[in-house]
Amino acid sequence: MSNEELVQLYQAGNKGALDKLIELNKGIVYKFANRFYTEKTNSIDKEDLKQEGFMGLMVAADKYKFNIEKPCKFSTYAVYWIYHKMNRFIKSKNTNEETSLNIPNSSDGDIEFMDCIEGVDYGFENVEDKIYNEQLHRELEEVMARYNTLKEREILKFRYGWDNYKCMTCGQIGEIYNVTRSKINNIEHTALGKIRRSSWGAAKAKEMYIQKRRQSVHSISGTIESMSFAARYLL
C-alpha cells in the first residue's frame, strides 16, 4: 500500500494506517536525525531528534491534501515537517547545530541562513509595518497556492525561509529531494517566474518600485527586502 493510500485511510479515521505509514517512512526520519545530530554537544540526544521527526511525520499525515492541483508525493511533503520539527527542537536547545547555520555558502551567493529568518525583530519596525508584512505573507501564500505546484511551494519555503524556518541552499534542498543543485535552482526560478507573471506579482512590483522612489530603505520596504523573497525577485 502506498503512502498516499495510507494517508487517506488515516485521515478517514483508520488509526492503524498511521502506524504503517510511520514504519514505511522511518528511514527519512533516521536520515535527518543522523544529519542533525552531533556528538560534540550533550544538549541533544539522537533518540529525542527521532521522536521530533516522527511528530513531524504525523503532522504531515494530518495536513497532507489531495484536493490540490499536482500534489507532490507524501514523502516529499513529509520532509518539510520532519525538518521543521527537528530544527525547532535544536533551536530550543541552543546547540552548535544552530550556530553553524550562520556560515555562508559561497556556492549559493554567500547566503547566511540567519539573514533569511522571517519574523525577526528589526527594532525600528512599527505596528503598521508588522501589519503590512503579515498581509504580504498572507497574499504570497494565496498566490503560491494558486500559481505554484506543491513541490514548487515547498522548495520556495525551504529556499527563502517561511514561518520561522531557516533558509537552505539549493544544494541542501537537492539532498532532500535527491536531485542536483541545478535542478532545484531551475525549479526555484520557474516558480518565481510564475509569481512574477501573476497579476499580483505585476501589481506588487509596481507598488514596491513606487515605494522605493518615495522612501528611504527604512520601514516597510527595508523590512521586506530583508525578510522575504518578494522584494528580491519581483522588481
QUIJO-V709918 format. One record per pair of residues at least 4 apart in sequence whose C-alpha atoms are under 6 Angstrom apart, sorted by the first residue. I is the first residue (numbers start at 1). J is the second residue. Records with the same first field share a line. If there is no record, write none. Layout:
# QUIJO-V709918
I = J ; J
This chain:
# QUIJO-V709918
6 = 17
7 = 61
9 = 14
10 = 14 ; 15 ; 17 ; 18
22 = 26
29 = 53
33 = 37 ; 49 ; 50
49 = 86
52 = 85 ; 86
53 = 82 ; 86
56 = 81 ; 82 ; 85
57 = 78 ; 82
60 = 64 ; 78
70 = 149
71 = 150
72 = 150 ; 151
74 = 78
79 = 83
83 = 87
101 = 113
102 = 112 ; 113 ; 114
104 = 110 ; 111 ; 112
105 = 110
106 = 110
113 = 166 ; 167
116 = 161 ; 167 ; 227
117 = 161 ; 164 ; 166
118 = 164 ; 227
125 = 129 ; 219
129 = 220
140 = 144
144 = 148
148 = 152
152 = 191
155 = 159
156 = 160
157 = 161 ; 162
158 = 167 ; 168
159 = 167 ; 168
160 = 167
161 = 165 ; 166 ; 167
170 = 174 ; 181 ; 184
171 = 181
174 = 178 ; 179 ; 180 ; 181
189 = 193
195 = 201
196 = 201 ; 234
200 = 204
201 = 205
205 = 234 ; 235
211 = 215
217 = 222
218 = 222
224 = 228
225 = 231
230 = 234
